[in-house]
Amino acid sequence: MKFPSFSVQVFLGMGIGLALGVWARALGADSGLAEGLRIVGDIFVQLLRALVVPLVFTAIVASIAALRELGNAARLVAGTLIWFAITALIAVSIGLVLGTVIAPGAHAGVDAAAAVRPATTGSWLDFLRGLVPANVLGLAASTKLTDGGATTSLSFNILQIIVVAIAIGVAAVRVGAQGEAFLAFNAAALAIFRRVLRWIVRLTPIGTAGLLGHAVVQYGWQSLSALGAFAGAVYIGLALVLLVVYPLLLRANGLSVGRFFAAAWPAIQLGFVSRSSIATLPVTEAAVERIGVPREYAAFAVPFAATTKMDGCAAIYPAVAALFVAQYYAIPLHAADYLLVVLVSVIGSAATAGLTGALVMLTLTLTTLGLPLEGAGLLLAIDPILDMGRTAVNVAGQALVPTIVARRQGLIRQIAGGREDAAGDPALPAAA
């Protein structure tokens, strides 16, 4: 029996998820269908997240060893950081223009009583603390007290894992022959984890249906009415970056737009429904390799981008949101304030690396501008709906930058029409 292509399966999963979500919403959020969609989506994301730590660690250690053979590791790292800044600068500029023209804060129907000071805020000190690993695995435990007792959960800081992996990889290379056995073991472990990843990725159409269906059931779109202008400005900005800016950058660097989006679409779509760049990380890395980016570079660039490259959460959204808060409270902003927003957006995502959500980045921007933090609470009602679009753009940018850098360094040999001379082992299955 011949199955449709993997991309077609993902599209079918989206369509089925939307239909089931609408049906489940009509039945009620407590219906068995709604619960089933939630469980399917949660299991799929949990499988991806379970693979992130070992895959990122082994991939980065292997990439440190392999970068010696590329001979241009320093230029790759520098190019990656430069393109992070370029794309963030473009994205935040679009956000500022839309926030100024649409003026969402002046057309908000939200009640001022909804303003609350967020419990979590961002700061540059958090960035410095986040760089220092709490343990070799980058794991953290938290305990929450409830009426039924105490619940302890584990989480991981991907930035700390990257720091540990880089340190261990460099040390293994520097010790010479004594480190070869470890590097060989790490390479074998990486091959095993990649095989497991292929199995999980094959479940993407099913996971997509569950995640998107659950999103329709849980959030719907009724909360958009009071903040319609704000949501519209954010999504217009996201669409401009994803559908205009990124294709123009691809074309300017001699890359096929169609081939890029065909390979990156499963990761972009999964980011949209899962709202997590970290959970999407294995799929994003697989998509980048499918485009033709060498595994040695992709294994380093994609995990690093997943924590510090956020055009949606750290550029477009905080720019529009900061102008919304200023307009809502009738606080005038000057040219220097706009420059501060640009500065925070270009380098601020690194300051919030390892932390969760765009709220941290927004509070960092508001603090820098001296705007009331309570204004962030006005936007919480529709944050999950906006987060889907933000994460999709984040993931697209996390795939875009390594692709452009690899192309500019001659690592992707591409000819007219989008066909590649350099072929790699595609990590995404052509068909399930």
C-alpha positions as CSV (number, residue, x, y, z in Angstrom):
1,M,0.0,0.0,0.0
2,K,1.5,3.3,-1.0
3,F,1.1,6.2,1.4
4,P,1.0,9.9,0.5
5,S,4.1,11.9,1.0
6,F,5.0,13.0,4.5
7,S,4.1,16.7,3.8
8,V,0.7,15.6,2.6
9,Q,0.2,13.5,5.7
10,V,1.0,16.5,7.9
11,F,-1.6,18.6,6.0
12,L,-4.1,15.8,6.4
13,G,-3.3,15.8,10.1
14,M,-3.9,19.5,10.4
15,G,-7.3,19.2,8.6
16,I,-8.4,16.3,10.7
17,G,-7.3,18.1,13.9
18,L,-9.2,21.2,13.0
19,A,-12.4,19.2,12.2
20,L,-12.1,17.1,15.4
21,G,-11.4,20.3,17.4
22,V,-14.5,22.0,16.2
23,W,-16.5,18.9,16.8
24,A,-15.1,18.5,20.3
25,R,-15.7,22.1,21.1
26,A,-19.4,21.7,20.1
27,L,-19.6,18.6,22.4
28,G,-17.9,20.4,25.3
29,A,-14.5,20.8,26.8
30,D,-15.2,17.8,29.1
31,S,-16.2,15.4,26.3
32,G,-14.3,12.2,25.6
33,L,-13.2,13.5,22.2
34,A,-11.7,16.7,23.7
35,E,-9.8,14.6,26.3
36,G,-8.6,12.2,23.7
37,L,-7.2,15.0,21.5
38,R,-5.4,16.4,24.6
39,I,-3.8,13.1,25.5
40,V,-2.6,12.4,21.9
41,G,-1.1,15.8,21.7
42,D,0.6,15.7,25.1
43,I,2.0,12.2,24.4
44,F,3.6,13.4,21.1
45,V,5.2,16.5,22.7
46,Q,6.3,14.4,25.6
47,L,8.1,12.0,23.3
48,L,9.9,14.8,21.6
49,R,10.9,16.5,24.8
50,A,12.2,13.2,26.2
51,L,14.6,13.0,23.2
52,V,15.8,16.6,23.4
53,V,18.4,16.3,26.1
54,P,20.2,13.2,24.9
55,L,20.0,14.3,21.3
56,V,21.2,17.8,21.8
57,F,24.0,16.7,24.1
58,T,25.4,14.0,21.8
59,A,24.8,16.1,18.6
60,I,26.7,19.1,19.9
61,V,29.6,16.9,21.3
62,A,29.8,15.2,17.9
63,S,29.6,18.6,16.1
64,I,32.5,20.0,18.1
65,A,34.6,17.1,17.0
66,A,33.4,17.3,13.4
67,L,33.9,21.1,13.1
68,R,37.6,20.5,13.0
69,E,37.2,18.9,9.6
70,L,35.2,21.8,8.2
71,G,38.1,24.2,8.8
72,N,35.8,27.3,9.1
73,A,34.1,26.8,12.5
74,A,34.9,30.4,13.6
75,R,33.3,31.8,10.5
76,L,30.3,29.6,10.9
77,V,29.7,30.7,14.5
78,A,30.3,34.4,13.6
79,G,28.0,34.2,10.6
80,T,25.3,32.6,12.7
81,L,25.4,35.4,15.3
82,I,25.4,38.1,12.6
83,W,22.3,36.6,10.8
84,F,20.6,36.2,14.2
85,A,21.0,40.0,14.6
86,I,20.1,40.9,11.0
87,T,16.8,38.9,11.0
88,A,15.9,40.1,14.5
89,L,16.5,43.7,13.4
90,I,14.2,43.3,10.4
91,A,11.5,41.7,12.5
92,V,11.5,44.3,15.3
93,S,11.4,47.1,12.7
94,I,8.3,45.6,11.2
95,G,6.8,45.3,14.7
96,L,7.5,48.9,15.5
97,V,6.0,50.1,12.2
98,L,2.8,48.1,12.7
99,G,2.5,49.1,16.3
100,T,2.8,52.7,15.3
101,V,0.4,52.6,12.3
102,I,-2.3,50.4,13.8
103,A,-2.0,51.8,17.3
104,P,-3.6,48.8,19.0
105,G,-3.4,50.3,22.5
106,A,-5.7,53.2,21.3
107,H,-8.3,50.7,20.1
108,A,-8.3,48.2,22.9
109,G,-11.6,47.2,24.5
110,V,-10.0,45.4,27.4
111,D,-10.8,46.5,31.0
112,A,-8.1,48.2,32.9
113,A,-9.0,45.9,35.9
114,A,-7.4,43.1,33.9
115,A,-4.0,44.6,34.4
116,V,-1.9,42.5,36.8
117,R,1.8,42.4,37.5
118,P,3.3,39.1,36.1
119,A,4.8,36.7,38.6
120,T,7.7,36.0,36.2
121,T,9.8,38.8,34.7
122,G,12.9,38.9,32.6
123,S,16.3,40.4,33.5
124,W,19.8,40.4,32.2
125,L,20.9,38.7,35.5
126,D,18.7,35.7,34.6
127,F,20.8,35.3,31.5
128,L,24.1,35.2,33.4
129,R,22.6,32.8,35.9
130,G,21.2,30.6,33.1
131,L,24.7,30.2,31.6
132,V,26.1,28.5,34.7
133,P,24.9,24.9,34.8
134,A,23.3,23.8,38.0
135,N,24.3,20.2,37.2
136,V,25.9,18.3,34.3
137,L,22.5,17.4,32.9
138,G,21.0,20.9,33.1
139,L,18.0,19.5,35.0
140,A,15.9,21.3,37.6
141,A,13.2,20.1,40.0
142,S,10.2,22.0,41.3
143,T,7.6,21.1,43.8
144,K,4.0,22.4,43.8
145,L,1.8,22.1,46.8
146,T,-1.8,21.3,46.2
147,D,-4.8,20.2,48.2
148,G,-4.1,16.6,47.3
149,G,-0.4,16.8,48.4
150,A,2.8,17.8,46.7
151,T,3.7,17.3,43.1
152,T,7.3,17.3,41.9
153,S,8.2,17.8,38.3
154,L,11.5,17.9,36.4
155,S,12.5,20.4,33.7
156,F,15.7,21.1,31.8
157,N,17.5,24.3,30.8
158,I,18.5,23.7,27.2
159,L,21.0,26.6,27.3
160,Q,22.9,24.9,30.2
161,I,22.9,21.6,28.3
162,I,24.5,23.4,25.3
163,V,27.1,25.0,27.6
164,V,27.9,21.6,29.2
165,A,28.0,19.8,25.8
166,I,30.4,22.4,24.3
167,A,32.7,22.2,27.3
168,I,32.8,18.4,27.2
169,G,33.2,18.3,23.5
170,V,36.1,20.7,23.5
171,A,37.7,18.8,26.4
172,A,37.4,15.5,24.5
173,V,39.0,17.0,21.5
174,R,41.8,18.6,23.4
175,V,42.8,15.5,25.3
176,G,43.7,13.8,22.1
177,A,43.8,10.0,21.8
178,Q,42.4,9.6,25.3
179,G,39.2,11.2,24.2
180,E,38.7,9.1,21.0
181,A,36.9,6.3,22.9
182,F,34.4,8.8,24.4
183,L,33.9,10.5,21.0
184,A,33.3,7.1,19.4
185,F,30.8,6.2,22.0
186,N,29.1,9.5,21.7
187,A,28.8,9.1,17.9
188,A,27.2,5.7,18.4
189,A,24.8,7.1,20.9
190,L,23.9,9.9,18.5
191,A,23.2,7.4,15.7
192,I,20.8,5.5,18.0
193,F,19.0,8.7,19.1
194,R,18.6,9.8,15.5
195,R,17.0,6.4,14.7
196,V,14.5,6.9,17.6
197,L,13.9,10.4,16.3
198,R,12.9,9.0,12.9
199,W,10.3,6.8,14.6
200,I,8.9,9.7,16.5
201,V,8.8,12.0,13.5
202,R,6.7,9.4,11.7
203,L,4.0,10.1,14.3
204,T,3.9,13.8,13.4
205,P,0.6,13.7,11.4
206,I,-1.1,12.0,14.4
207,G,0.5,14.3,16.9
208,T,-0.5,17.3,14.8
209,A,-4.1,16.3,14.8
210,G,-4.2,16.0,18.6
211,L,-2.3,19.2,19.2
212,L,-4.3,21.4,16.8
213,G,-7.6,19.8,17.8
214,H,-6.8,20.5,21.5
215,A,-5.8,24.1,20.7
216,V,-9.2,24.7,19.1
217,V,-11.0,23.2,22.0
218,Q,-9.1,25.0,24.7
219,Y,-8.6,28.5,23.3
220,G,-11.0,29.1,20.5
221,W,-11.1,32.6,19.2
222,Q,-13.7,34.4,21.4
223,S,-11.1,36.3,23.5
224,L,-9.9,38.1,20.4
225,S,-12.7,40.6,20.3
226,A,-11.4,43.0,23.0
227,L,-7.9,42.9,21.7
228,G,-8.6,42.4,18.0
229,A,-6.4,45.3,16.8
230,F,-3.4,44.1,18.9
231,A,-3.8,40.5,17.7
232,G,-4.2,41.7,14.1
233,A,-1.0,43.7,14.3
234,V,1.0,40.8,15.7
235,Y,-0.3,38.3,13.1
236,I,0.3,40.8,10.3
237,G,3.8,41.2,11.5
238,L,4.4,37.4,11.8
239,A,2.9,36.9,8.3
240,L,5.2,39.6,6.8
241,V,8.3,38.0,8.3
242,L,7.4,34.4,7.4
243,L,6.0,34.9,4.0
244,V,7.8,38.0,2.7
245,V,11.1,38.7,4.6
246,Y,12.3,35.1,4.8
247,P,11.6,34.3,1.1
248,L,13.4,37.5,0.1
249,L,16.4,36.5,2.2
250,L,16.4,33.0,0.7
251,R,16.2,34.4,-2.8
252,A,19.0,36.9,-2.1
253,N,21.2,34.1,-1.0
254,G,20.5,31.9,-4.0
255,L,18.3,29.4,-2.2
256,S,15.1,27.8,-3.3
257,V,12.1,29.2,-1.4
258,G,9.9,26.2,-2.3
259,R,12.5,23.7,-1.2
260,F,13.1,25.4,2.1
261,F,9.5,25.6,3.1
262,A,8.8,22.0,1.8
263,A,11.5,20.7,4.2
264,A,10.8,23.1,7.1
265,W,7.0,23.0,7.0
266,P,6.7,20.0,9.4
267,A,8.8,21.8,12.0
268,I,6.9,25.1,11.4
269,Q,3.6,23.5,11.7
270,L,4.6,21.5,14.8
271,G,5.8,24.7,16.4
272,F,2.5,26.3,15.7
273,V,0.4,23.6,17.4
274,S,2.9,22.7,20.2
275,R,3.9,26.3,21.0
276,S,7.4,25.1,22.0
277,S,10.6,25.6,20.0
278,I,12.3,23.1,22.4
279,A,9.8,20.4,21.7
280,T,10.1,21.0,18.0
281,L,13.9,21.1,18.1
282,P,14.6,17.6,16.8
283,V,12.2,18.1,13.9
284,T,13.8,21.4,13.1
285,E,17.2,20.0,13.0
286,A,16.0,17.1,10.8
287,A,14.4,19.6,8.4
288,V,17.6,21.7,8.2
289,E,19.6,18.6,7.3
290,R,17.1,17.7,4.7
291,I,17.6,21.1,3.0
292,G,21.3,20.2,2.8
293,V,23.0,21.8,5.8
294,P,25.8,19.6,7.0
295,R,25.0,17.6,10.1
296,E,28.2,18.9,11.8
297,Y,27.0,22.4,11.6
298,A,23.3,21.8,12.0
299,A,23.9,19.9,15.3
300,F,25.4,23.0,16.8
301,A,23.4,25.8,15.1
302,V,19.8,24.5,15.5
303,P,19.9,23.9,19.3
304,F,21.7,27.2,19.8
305,A,19.0,28.9,17.7
306,A,16.2,27.2,19.5
307,T,17.2,29.1,22.7
308,T,18.3,32.4,21.3
309,K,16.7,32.9,17.9
310,M,13.1,34.1,18.4
311,D,11.9,36.5,15.8
312,G,8.3,36.0,16.9
313,C,8.6,36.0,20.7
314,A,11.6,38.3,21.0
315,A,11.2,40.8,18.2
316,I,7.8,41.3,16.6
317,Y,5.7,40.6,19.7
318,P,7.5,42.7,22.3
319,A,7.7,45.6,19.9
320,V,4.0,45.6,19.2
321,A,3.1,44.8,22.8
322,A,5.4,47.6,24.2
323,L,3.7,50.2,22.0
324,F,0.3,48.8,23.0
325,V,1.1,49.3,26.7
326,A,2.4,52.8,26.1
327,Q,-0.6,53.7,24.0
328,Y,-3.1,52.2,26.5
329,Y,-1.6,54.2,29.4
330,A,-1.1,57.3,27.1
331,I,2.6,57.3,27.8
332,P,4.5,59.0,24.9
333,L,7.5,57.2,23.5
334,H,10.4,59.0,21.8
335,A,13.0,58.1,19.2
336,A,15.4,56.9,22.0
337,D,12.7,54.6,23.3
338,Y,12.3,53.0,19.9
339,L,16.0,52.4,19.7
340,L,15.9,50.7,23.1
341,V,13.2,48.4,21.8
342,V,15.4,47.5,18.9
343,L,18.4,46.9,21.2
344,V,16.5,44.7,23.6
345,S,14.9,42.7,20.8
346,V,18.2,42.1,18.9
347,I,20.1,40.9,21.9
348,G,17.4,40.3,24.5
349,S,16.4,36.8,23.3
350,A,19.8,35.7,24.5
351,A,19.1,37.2,27.9
352,T,15.9,35.1,28.2
353,A,17.4,31.9,26.9
354,G,16.4,28.9,28.9
355,L,13.4,30.7,30.3
356,T,9.8,30.1,29.1
357,G,7.5,32.1,27.0
358,A,7.3,35.6,25.4
359,L,6.1,37.1,28.7
360,V,9.6,37.1,30.0
361,M,10.8,39.0,26.9
362,L,7.9,41.4,27.1
363,T,8.6,42.3,30.8
364,L,12.2,42.8,30.0
365,T,11.3,45.3,27.3
366,L,8.7,47.1,29.5
367,T,11.3,47.3,32.3
368,T,13.9,48.8,30.0
369,L,11.4,51.4,28.7
370,G,10.1,52.2,32.2
371,L,6.5,51.1,31.2
372,P,4.2,49.6,33.8
373,L,4.6,45.8,34.1
374,E,0.9,45.6,34.9
375,G,0.3,46.3,31.2
376,A,1.5,42.8,30.3
377,G,-1.4,41.4,32.2
378,L,-3.8,43.0,29.8
379,L,-2.6,40.7,27.1
380,L,-2.6,37.4,28.9
381,A,-6.1,36.5,27.8
382,I,-5.1,35.9,24.2
383,D,-1.5,35.0,24.7
384,P,-1.9,31.2,23.9
385,I,-3.5,32.2,20.6
386,L,-0.7,34.5,19.7
387,D,1.9,32.1,20.9
388,M,1.0,29.6,18.2
389,G,1.9,32.1,15.5
390,R,5.0,33.4,17.4
391,T,6.4,29.9,17.8
392,A,5.9,29.1,14.1
393,V,7.9,32.1,13.1
394,N,10.5,31.3,15.7
395,V,11.0,27.8,14.3
396,A,11.1,29.1,10.7
397,G,13.9,31.5,11.7
398,Q,15.7,28.8,13.6
399,A,15.8,26.8,10.3
400,L,16.5,29.8,8.1
401,V,19.7,31.2,9.6
402,P,21.7,27.9,9.5
403,T,20.5,27.4,5.9
404,I,21.7,30.9,4.9
405,V,25.0,30.6,6.8
406,A,25.7,27.2,5.3
407,R,24.9,28.5,1.8
408,R,27.2,31.6,2.2
409,Q,30.0,29.4,3.4
410,G,29.7,27.0,0.4
411,L,28.4,24.1,2.4
412,I,25.2,23.9,0.4
413,R,26.0,23.5,-3.3
414,Q,22.7,24.4,-5.0
415,I,22.0,24.9,-8.7
416,A,19.1,26.6,-10.5
417,G,15.7,25.1,-9.8
418,G,16.5,24.2,-6.2
419,R,18.2,20.9,-6.8
420,E,21.2,20.2,-4.6
421,D,24.5,18.7,-5.7
422,A,25.3,17.7,-2.1
423,A,23.0,15.0,-0.8
424,G,22.6,14.0,2.8
425,D,20.7,11.4,4.7
426,P,17.2,13.0,4.9
427,A,16.1,12.8,8.5
428,L,12.4,13.3,7.7
429,P,10.7,10.3,6.1
430,A,9.3,10.7,2.6
431,A,6.3,8.6,3.6
432,A,5.1,7.0,6.8
